[in-house]
Amino acid sequence: MGWNYPGISLEEMVKLIKGFVDILLLASGYLSTGLLADWDSQNIKKAFQWASFFQNVLTDMSSTDDYQDSVKELKAALCHLKSDTSFPEGLASISYASLLHAKDFVLEHLCGCLPLRNLHLRALLLAMVEVDLEKLPGAEHDRLNTYLIKLQLKNAPGTSSPQILEKNTTSTTKISECSSGDLTNLTIEACLARQSTVLSISKVEEGLAILSDACGLSSKTDSTSLLLKKQKHSRVLMSSGNMELLVRYDKRNGWRSKNLSYFLHKRTIRMVAGASIMLSSPKNQWEQVLKRLIASTQCRDNWIHETIELLLLGYIANKWSTVVEYLMSFSCDTLTVLKMYQALCNLLPTISQATHFKVQAASSKETRILEYVVDLLGDHLQPLWQLSPVLVAVGIPFWSPVFRYYLSEIEIQLKGKSSTMRFCNCVQEMKEHEECELAERIWCLYIFHIGGSHVLYGAKLPTPLES
């Protein structure tokens, strides 16, 4: 039978839903350009007026079997609307069910948007108070007195009130009562639930900061020099060979602490979270975001390496915990840098034999990210050398052409040949590459692509890699 709901056509309903989506986007506190939006109580009240309209229409539509065909048509239209690549990823949860409780949906969206700035919060609470006042009968002065009496009764001794901060209650549990409860109290409860979540996140951040600082301190501590001082007062002296191994082990342990500290740093964690959200949207959407960043950035060189850092963190977002756990538990070996480099070179012939690893390890999302990184880099690898060695090691799979170019540049540096980049003077000073930045980068590549290939690719590589 098709659409048969009187008073409004399906096309008009879909058009209004698109307008409602735009309202919700602005309610997040940002314009489409990414700039902060001025959002006052009147705008929030308008959003609730829109919500009331959809809630009333869909409630009426669902109340009788006569309009079930219209319900099916609207659900199908919503699915088609969300399938459009330009539809905002953050509102992908909108559905017939959420529009049926549209006021709940708006309140949850308003209390869940980040960041919930002071002006935004003030406008939200003011709007909710005004909406509750308008629902009360009588003159303006009488409504205000009635409203204040209700608030006093709710907060009176012996009156049960939800202790959001003491109970693990989510905002959605309380917001679901929006249709029958006072919006002011429900908004406060939702904000308190949000605050409880923020406090929990803050505690986690504090713990990570302590661990990160400890790792950073460990990387700066010269435990070998302390051991040498002890050796002067000991009757048993270590052989020069054993001491060399100890020095090498200590240096690698310092590298591990330094690179672990990068992953645990607050800035990195925020970038991982942001990249994971942004890169979950269709490629054309996050490409537009990055292009806007280009247009608004004065220093293009900084933008390129910071953008690649963001992309690589998004690429490894699903492996972040596994990578950190492996780096923490990894037992530093004492192979020479040259042997590590030779083992990495042995990876290159296995590329054609590792198609199943490539398919298994890279999702379509990860493939799109990596392709964009390759396009950004072009023939210039300079941005990679500005990033943390461990991020490059984890973020560039061995079958990528970038991996081969990266190894080629490492070889140039190892042999001290002419290059536009220079990261050590070991060749000029007749020293082995054991403590320089180049050695650290080779070590990071080795421990993940050789020792930790199961972390990156889900299984050990099938061929013997060391010569």
N, C-alpha and C positions, 0 to 999 in steps of 0.2 A: 504493500500500500504506500510506503514511503512516508515522508514528513506530513503530518496532519495536525500539528499543534496550532491552534488559532492565535492570531494577534501578532505573530512574528514568523518570518520565514527562516529556513535553515541558513541561507546566505547571510541574512542580517545577524543571526545569532553568532555565526563564525566571525563576522566582522567585529562584533562587540567583544568577543573573546580575545581577538587580536589586540583590541584597545585595552582590555583588562591586563593582558600580558605586558604591554608598554607601561601601564600604571605601576605594576609590580616591579618592573625594572627600575623605574625612577624611585620607587619606594626603598630600593636598596641603598639609596644615597649617592648614586652616580648617574651621570649623563652617558649617552652612548659613546661620547668621545673619551670617556674615562675620567672626566673632571667631576669634582664633588657637586652634587645637586642640592639646591636649597629645598628642603622638604619641611613644610610647616603643618600645623594641626589641621588646617582646612583641606590640604591635599590628602592627608591620612583619612579624614572623614569622607572625602570623595571616594577613596579606595573602598571604604566600608559600604558606601552607598552602592557602588558597583557590585560588591560582594552580596549585599542584600538582594539586589535584583536577580542575580544568577541563582542564589539560594531559593528565592521564592518561586522562580519559574521552574527550576528543576524539581523542586519539591512537589509543585502542582503536577508536573509532567509524570512524576513517578507515583503519584497517588492513585492512578487509575490504569487499568489495562488498555484503555482506549488509545493511549499515547505511547505504547511500547515500541511501535515502529519508529516513532519520532526519537525515542531514546536510543534505539539502535543506530539511526541515521546520525545522531549527534556524536555518539561514541566513535563511529567510523570517521566522521569529519575531524574529530580531535586527534585521532591517530594519524590521519593524513597531514594535519597541520604540524604535528610534532616531528613528522618524518622529514620536513623541509630542513635542509642543512643550515638555513639562516635562523632557525628557531633556537632561542637561548638554551644552552645546556643546563643552566642552573634552574630552569623551570620545567624540566622534562617530566617532573612528577605530577604536573597538572593533569587532571583527568575528569571524567564525569563525576566520580565519587568525590573528588576534592571540590568541584564546583557545587556539588549538592550541599557541602558544608563550607561554602566559600569564605564566610567570616572567620571560621577557624583557620582556614588556609592563609588568609591575609595576616591574621595575628601571628601565626607561626612564622610566616615569612618576615614580618617586620621585626620580630624579636630575634630572629636567627640571622639577620643580615650582618655582615662584617664590613667595616667596623661600625658598631652602634655608638655613634658619637653623642656627646652630651646634648647638643641641640636636637639631634634626631630623637633621643630618648625623651627629652622634655616635650617635644611636639607629639610624640606617641601617647604619653601619659595625659597630656592636655586634651588631645582628641578623644581619648577613651572616657575621660571625665565628662566632657561636653556631650558625648553620645548618651551616656547614662543619665545625665541631667535632662536631656530632651525627651527621654522616655517616661519621665515622671510627670504626673498630672499636676495641675495648679499653676499659679503665677510663678514668675522666676524666683522671687524670694522664698516662696513656700517650697519650691522644688529643691533649692539649695539646702534649706533646713532639713527636709526629708532625707536628702542624700547624706548629709553629715550625720544624722541620727543613725542611718543604716550602717555607716562606717564605724561609728562608735559601738554599735551593738555587735558587729563582727569582731571587734578587737576587745570586747569586754571580757573580764576574767571568767573562766569556765566555759567560754565559747570555743568550740573546736575550730582550729584554723590550721591549714596545711603548713608544716615546717619544711619548706622545700630544701633548705640547706642541710637539714639533718637527715632527710630521707632521700634515697636515690630515685627521685621522681622526675620524669622528663616533662618538658613543657608540653609535649603533644598530649600527655595524659590529661592535663588540666584544661588545655585549650579545647579539647573535645567537648567540654561543657559550655562552650562559648554561647551556644544558641539559647541556653536557659539561664546562664549566670550573668553577674554584673561584669561588664567588660573591664572596669577599672581593676577589680580584684584579680581577674584572670590574667590581665596584662602584667600586674605586679608579680603574680606567681610565675608567669613565663619568664620574666626578667630575672627573678631570683634563681630559677632553674638554669638560665643562661649563665648567671654569675657563678653558680656552683660548678658548672662545666669549665668556665674560665679559670676558676681557682684550682681545679684539678689539673688543668693543662699547665698552669703556672708552677705547680709542685713538680710535675714531670720535667719542665724546663729547668727548674732549679737543680734537680738531680742530675740532669744531663750536663748542666753547666759545671757542676762539681767534678763530674767524671771527665769532661773535656779539659778543664783546667789541670786536673791531675795528669792526664795524658800529655798535655803541653809541657808541664813541669818535668815529667819523666823524659821527654825528648831533649830537654835542655840540660839534664843532669849528666855529668861526665863520670859515670860509675867506674870506667876503666882507670881514670886518673886516681880515683880513690883507692882502687885495688892495688895500683902500682905503689902508692904510698904505704899501704899495708905490707906489700912485699918487701919493702926496705927494712921493716922491723921483723920480718919472718926469716926463719932459718932455711926454709924451703923456697927456692926461687924457681919460677916457671921457665921452661925452655923458650928460646926465641920463637920457635914455631907455634908452641901453645899460646904464647902471648899474642902472636899475630892473629891467631884464630879468635882469641878473646876480644881483641880490639875490633875485629871484623863483626863478631856477633853483637858487640855492644853498639856499634854503629847501626847495624840493621834494626836492632831493637829500638833505637832512637827514631829511625825512619818510621817504624810501625806506629809508635806513639804519636809522632807528628801527623801522619796521614789519618790515623784514627781520630785525632783531635779535630781534623778538618770535617769529618763526617758527623761528629758529635756537636759541632759548633752551632749555636742558636741560629746564625744566619743561614747555614747550610740546611738545617732542618726546616726552616721557614720556606726556603727556596724549593726543597723537595715537595713540601705540602702544596705550595702554590703551583709548581710545575705539574704535579699530578692532577690537580683540578683543571688547570688550563688546557693541558694536552689531552684530556679525556674528551674534549669537544671535537667536532669535525675539523679537519686540517684547515679548511678555508677560514674558519673562525679564528683559530689561534694564529694563523698567518696574518690576519688583519690586525690582531693585537700587537704582534711583533713589528709590523710595518708602522703602526702608530708610534711605537716606541722609537723607531728609527727617526721619524719625523720630529719627535719632541726631544731627541738627544743631541746635545751639542758636540760631544766627542764621539765620533763614529768608531774609532779604534777600540775604546773601552766598551762601546755597545756590542761590538762583534764578539769579543771574548766573553763578556757577561751573558750574552744571549746563548752562546754555545754552552756555557756552564749550565744555564737554566735548562736547555734542551737535554743535555747529557744527564742531569739530575732527574729530569722527567723520564728519561729512557731507563734509568736503573731504579726508579721509585719502587717497583714491586720487589726488587731484590735488596733494597736498602738494609733491612734488618739482617738478612742472611749475610750480606757483605760485611757488616759491622761485626757480627758474631764470628765470622771466619777470621777477620783481621785481629780480633781480640784473642782468639784461641790458637792462631797460627804460631808454630814454633820456628823461630828464625833460624835459617840454615847458614852455612858458612861457605857456600860455593863462591868461587871468584865471579866477578862481574862478567868477565869474558866468557866463561862457561854458560852463564845465564843467557847472555846474548846469543851464543851459538844455538842453545836450545830453542830460543824464540825464532831464530831464522829457520829452524827445522819445521816450524809450524807452516811456513808458506807453501811447501809442496803438498801439504795435506788439505789445502783449501778445497780442491776439486773432489776430495774424498769425504768431505764433511757436510754435504748438502743436507743430510738429515738433521745435523746439529743446527744448521742455519734455520731450517723450517721449524724445528722444535723450539728454538730459543727466542725467535723474534716473532712477536705478534704483528698484526697489520699496523697497530698503533706504533709499535717500536720501529717498524720498517719505515713508516712515514717520517718519524722523528729523525732517524739516521739519514735518510735521503735529504732532509732539509739541512742537516749539519754538513753533509758533503757539499751541497750547493753553496752554503755560506762560506765554507773554507776555500773552495775552488782549488787553486794551485798553491795557496799560502797556508803554511802550517804554523805560522807565528802565534796565532791565538791559542793553540794547544799548549804551547810552552809557557803560556801565562797562567794556565790552570794548574790545580793540584795534580801532581803525578798520579795519585791513586784514582782520581776521577777519570783521567784519560785512559788509564789501564782498564778500569771496569766498564767505562762507557763506550769504548771502541772495540767491537768484536773482531776476532782475528781474520774473518773472511772479508771485512770491509777494505776497500782500496786505501782508505785513510791509514789503516794499520800498516800496510806495506810502505806507504810514503813516510810514515812516522819512524819505522825501523830503518829506512834508507837514510833519513836525516841523522838518526842515532849513529849509524855506521860512519857517516861523514865526520861527525863529532869525535867518535872513538879514534879515528885515524888522524885527526887534527888537520883535515883538509880545509880548503878555503870554503867559507860558508857565510851567508848573511847573518847567521846567528852564532853566538859563541857562549857556551855555558860552563866552560872550565878551561884551565890552562895546563892540564895534566901532561899533555904531549910536549908542550914547550918546556915544562919544568922536569921532563923525564920521569914522571910519576905514573903509577898505574891508576886507572879509574876505579877507585875504591870508596872515596869519600865525597866525591863531587855530586852536583845535581844530576849529571848524566847517569851516574851509577845508581842513584835513587830511582830514576825513571825506569831504568832497565830492571831493577829489583821489583818495582811495583808491577810491571808487565809480567815478570816471571812468576811471582807468587800467585797471581790470579789466572793467567792463561796456561800455566803449566801445573803448579801445585793445586790451584783452586778452580780448575776448569769446570768441576762439578757445580761450583757456586754460580758461575756465569751461564753455563750451558746445560745444567741438569745431569751431566754425566762426565766421567773422565774421557779425555780425547783418546781415540782408539789406537793411535800409533805411538811407539817409543819416540820421545822427543829429544832426548839428550844424546849427544854424540861423544 
